Amino acid sequence: MTLRQQLAHPGPRASERFTALPCRAQKLELRLAAGLTVEQAVVQALAEAGFSAGYLRLTEAAFARLAYVIPAPAPGDGRAAWYSKIHVLDGAQLSEAGLHLGVKDGAPFLHCHGLWSGQDGQPRMGHLLAQQSTLAEDVLVHGWGLTGATLSVAADPETGFDLFSPTAVGAPGEGRPALLCTLRPNEDPHALLPQAGAPLGRARVEGIGSLVHSRFEHDELESYATEVLLRAGRLTGDSVILNVASVGFDGRPVSGVLRPHDNRICITAELLLIGE
């Protein structure tokens, strides 16, 4: 690991470097209602389908208002990175995004990374603010409703952030065997995922997270904090293929297949492994 891949975090290093909780993932097709915030629309649609936790993929969605942030340099309080000011686009078009629905302080909470453009057509990417972004039209989305586990926000001593962490809830229901998984900072995702996904062996990998820089097979994004959307991922035994979109301090999206064993987690990765 090179020095530029290793970030210093303010708290003690957690002994467990990944968490992977068994759950069941039921494939869904949902309609998100126009005029609602993303959070309202997602919570409503999943609840109507009988779920309070899930992972959804959004494509080709029109927004009346889209608010987001991108990674920013460390704030000087010991944390390794931070967020930019809030950017707002009116009349935006989202091309692709992934979002987890979990819980924070007993209420539904969303975490979403995606790609979009404003009226100028310039590609942008970042962390969508689900409570401040409003859909202009109904949109059909696909994803998975989860039973047996959810993501719960809790204070993370190692990074100094409040982060999603897998939590067991109730009994698994119908659907494919799956694992709700998070990876710890400074770890190699290509090394951890075969360990985390060992109970499944073969799995589709979905989710979002952050990397220290982003090193692709044919490109590099030089920013010591980048936010990532997993566009396609597959685990087959010890083999891991991760095709992602990534954005750093300059706000310019870069996409491609990650170079194996040459990337490290920045703050966290929040992943859903679905057995095949």
C-alpha positions as a printed Julia matrix, in Angstrom:
276×3 Matrix{Float64}:
   0.0     0.0     0.0
   1.46    3.37   -0.97
   1.37    6.29    1.43
  -1.16    8.19   -0.65
  -3.56    5.26   -0.26
  -3.36    5.24    3.54
  -5.48    7.85    5.33
  -5.18    8.74    8.99
  -8.46    8.56   10.9
  -9.07   10.15   14.32
 -10.18    7.12   16.33
  -9.0     3.63   17.25
  -8.9     1.05   14.51
 -11.87   -1.32   14.71
 -10.79   -4.94   15.07
 -13.34   -6.26   12.56
 -12.61   -4.94    9.06
 -15.94   -5.89    7.51
 -19.47   -6.73    8.6
 -21.7    -9.06    6.57
 -25.15   -9.9     7.91
 -27.35  -12.56    6.28
 -30.67  -11.35    4.93
 -33.09  -12.0     2.07
 -33.39   -9.77   -0.99
 -36.65   -9.74   -2.93
 -36.54   -8.24   -6.42
 -38.86   -5.27   -6.85
 -40.2    -2.89   -9.46
 -41.55    0.29   -7.9
 -42.96    3.61   -9.04
 -41.68    6.74   -7.31
 -44.26    9.53   -7.3
 -43.66   12.95   -8.85
 -43.8    15.99   -6.6
 -42.29   14.2    -3.61
 -38.78   14.38   -2.3
 -36.65   11.33   -3.1
 -36.82   10.3     0.54
 -40.62   10.58    0.69
 -41.09    8.76   -2.61
 -38.73    5.89   -1.75
 -40.08    5.35    1.76
 -43.66    5.38    0.45
 -42.99    3.02   -2.46
 -41.06    0.48   -0.39
 -43.64    0.6     2.41
 -46.43   -0.12   -0.07
 -44.41   -3.16   -1.19
 -44.07   -4.27    2.43
 -40.46   -3.25    3.14
 -38.71   -0.78    5.43
 -35.2    -1.52    4.09
 -33.85   -1.95    0.6
 -31.46   -1.0    -2.18
 -32.77    0.68   -5.34
 -31.29    1.58   -8.73
 -32.6     4.79  -10.37
 -32.16    5.51  -14.08
 -33.37    8.29  -16.37
 -35.23   10.32  -13.74
 -36.3    13.95  -14.17
 -35.9    16.25  -11.16
 -37.55   19.57  -10.5
 -34.77   20.24   -7.98
 -31.65   18.2    -7.3
 -29.35   19.05   -4.38
 -26.05   17.32   -3.81
 -22.55   17.53   -2.35
 -19.19   16.16   -3.52
 -16.09   15.16   -1.53
 -14.0    17.96   -0.03
 -10.64   18.1     1.77
 -10.32   17.24    5.43
 -12.02   19.85    7.67
  -9.12   20.12   10.13
 -10.82   18.35   13.04
  -9.05   15.02   12.59
 -11.48   13.5    10.11
  -9.89   12.32    6.87
 -12.3    14.13    4.49
 -15.49   16.15    4.38
 -18.24   17.44    2.09
 -18.41   20.41   -0.27
 -20.98   23.17   -0.11
 -24.45   22.19   -1.34
 -24.89   22.37   -5.12
 -28.44   22.82   -6.48
 -29.67   22.08  -10.0
 -33.13   23.1   -11.18
 -34.53   20.97  -13.98
 -31.92   18.21  -13.64
 -31.79   14.83  -15.36
 -30.48   11.9   -13.34
 -28.89    9.19  -15.49
 -28.01    6.62  -12.84
 -27.97    6.32   -9.04
 -27.97    3.78   -6.25
 -29.54    4.25   -2.84
 -29.85    2.41    0.44
 -32.9     2.85    2.65
 -32.12    2.24    6.3
 -32.83    3.95    9.61
 -31.44    6.84   11.65
 -32.72    7.75   15.11
 -35.73    5.49   14.58
 -36.78    7.15   11.3
 -36.2     6.17    7.66
 -32.9     7.43    6.22
 -31.46    7.31    2.69
 -27.91    7.33    1.38
 -27.61    7.92   -2.37
 -24.75    8.39   -4.87
 -25.42    9.07   -8.53
 -24.74   10.71  -11.87
 -26.78   13.55  -13.36
 -26.66   16.71  -15.44
 -28.2    20.15  -15.28
 -29.76   22.16  -18.06
 -26.29   22.77  -19.53
 -25.88   19.02  -20.1
 -22.59   18.84  -18.19
 -22.11   15.44  -16.47
 -21.94   15.67  -12.69
 -21.82   13.24   -9.82
 -22.08   13.24   -6.06
 -23.98   12.43   -2.89
 -27.64   13.27   -3.52
 -29.46   14.99   -0.66
 -32.66   12.96   -0.6
 -34.61   15.33    1.66
 -33.85   18.34   -0.57
 -34.33   16.82   -4.04
 -37.75   16.63   -5.72
 -38.92   14.42   -8.58
 -40.47   16.19  -11.57
 -42.1    13.05  -12.99
 -43.06    9.58  -11.86
 -40.15    7.19  -12.32
 -40.04    3.39  -12.47
 -37.19    1.94  -10.41
 -35.8    -1.52   -9.78
 -34.11   -2.94   -6.74
 -34.44   -5.23   -3.75
 -36.52   -5.15   -0.62
 -34.64   -6.57    2.38
 -35.75   -8.65    5.34
 -33.64   -9.9     8.22
 -31.22   -6.95    8.21
 -31.14   -3.21    7.71
 -28.58   -0.41    7.74
 -28.68    1.71   10.9
 -26.81    4.98   11.38
 -24.47    4.97   14.37
 -21.45    6.96   15.51
 -18.24    5.41   14.19
 -15.29    6.03   16.55
 -12.64    5.13   13.96
 -13.62    7.7    11.32
 -15.5    10.28   13.42
 -18.5    10.02   11.09
 -22.04    8.78   11.68
 -22.2     5.77    9.35
 -24.58    3.08    8.22
 -23.9    -0.26    9.89
 -25.71   -3.58    9.21
 -28.15   -4.52   11.97
 -30.21   -7.68   12.31
 -33.97   -7.06   12.34
 -36.66   -9.72   12.5
 -36.61  -12.93   10.53
 -35.58  -13.2     6.88
 -38.55  -13.54    4.53
 -38.83  -14.57    0.9
 -36.26  -13.82   -1.75
 -32.67  -14.62   -2.63
 -30.08  -15.29    0.07
 -28.06  -12.11    0.5
 -25.56  -10.31    2.72
 -25.77   -6.68    3.84
 -22.15   -5.66    4.1
 -19.92   -2.73    5.08
 -16.14   -2.44    4.61
 -13.77   -0.52    6.86
 -11.35    2.33    5.98
  -7.98    1.71    4.31
  -8.96   -1.85    3.35
  -8.69   -3.45   -0.09
 -12.22   -4.23   -1.36
 -10.91   -6.92   -3.72
  -9.37   -8.72   -0.73
 -12.27   -8.28    1.71
 -15.2    -9.13   -0.55
 -14.25  -12.81   -1.04
 -14.1   -13.1     2.75
 -17.35  -11.23    3.35
 -19.16  -13.07    0.56
 -17.81  -16.55    1.32
 -21.23  -17.82    2.54
 -22.66  -17.07   -0.92
 -19.69  -18.01   -3.11
 -21.18  -16.34   -6.2
 -22.99  -13.03   -5.89
 -24.1    -9.87   -7.61
 -22.6    -6.88   -5.78
 -24.53   -3.62   -5.5
 -23.89   -0.48   -3.48
 -22.08    2.77   -2.86
 -19.07    3.95   -0.9
 -15.83    5.91   -1.0
 -12.24    5.24   -2.1
  -8.85    6.83   -1.5
  -8.33    7.99   -5.09
  -9.96    5.68   -7.64
  -7.64    3.54   -9.72
  -9.16    2.0   -12.82
  -7.7    -0.47  -15.27
  -7.19    2.34  -17.8
  -7.46    5.57  -15.78
  -6.94    7.15  -12.36
  -8.85    9.76  -10.36
  -6.36   11.58   -8.17
  -8.34   12.82   -5.18
  -7.66   11.42   -1.72
 -11.41   11.2    -1.1
 -13.74    9.99   -3.85
 -17.39    8.96   -3.72
 -18.34    5.86   -5.67
 -21.41    4.31   -7.27
 -21.08    0.62   -8.09
 -22.5     0.29  -11.59
 -21.92   -3.46  -11.87
 -20.21   -5.87   -9.52
 -19.67   -9.61   -9.38
 -18.13  -11.99   -6.89
 -17.12  -15.47   -8.03
 -15.16  -17.23   -5.33
 -11.91  -15.26   -4.98
 -12.54  -13.22   -8.14
 -14.09   -9.74   -7.82
 -15.0    -7.37  -10.67
 -16.12   -3.86   -9.72
 -17.27   -1.43  -12.4
 -17.83    1.97  -10.8
 -18.39    5.66  -11.36
 -16.37    7.92   -9.09
 -16.09   11.63   -8.29
 -13.47   13.6    -6.39
 -12.78   17.17   -5.34
 -13.14   18.62   -8.87
 -16.65   17.18   -9.4
 -15.72   15.42  -12.66
 -17.11   11.87  -12.93
 -14.81    9.07  -14.06
 -16.01    5.53  -14.78
 -14.43    2.14  -15.36
 -13.43   -1.19  -13.88
 -11.36   -0.85  -10.71
  -7.82   -2.2   -10.84
  -7.73   -5.24   -8.51
  -5.84   -4.77   -5.22
  -4.88   -1.17   -6.07
  -7.74    0.63   -4.27
  -8.5     1.3    -0.62
 -11.7     2.28    1.16
 -11.75    5.93    2.24
 -14.55    6.08    4.85
 -16.88    3.15    4.16
 -18.49    0.93    1.55
 -22.16   -0.05    1.91
 -22.83   -3.12   -0.19
 -25.56   -5.63   -0.89
 -24.35   -9.07   -2.01
 -27.12  -11.08   -3.67
 -26.56  -14.8    -4.08
 -26.67  -16.31   -7.57
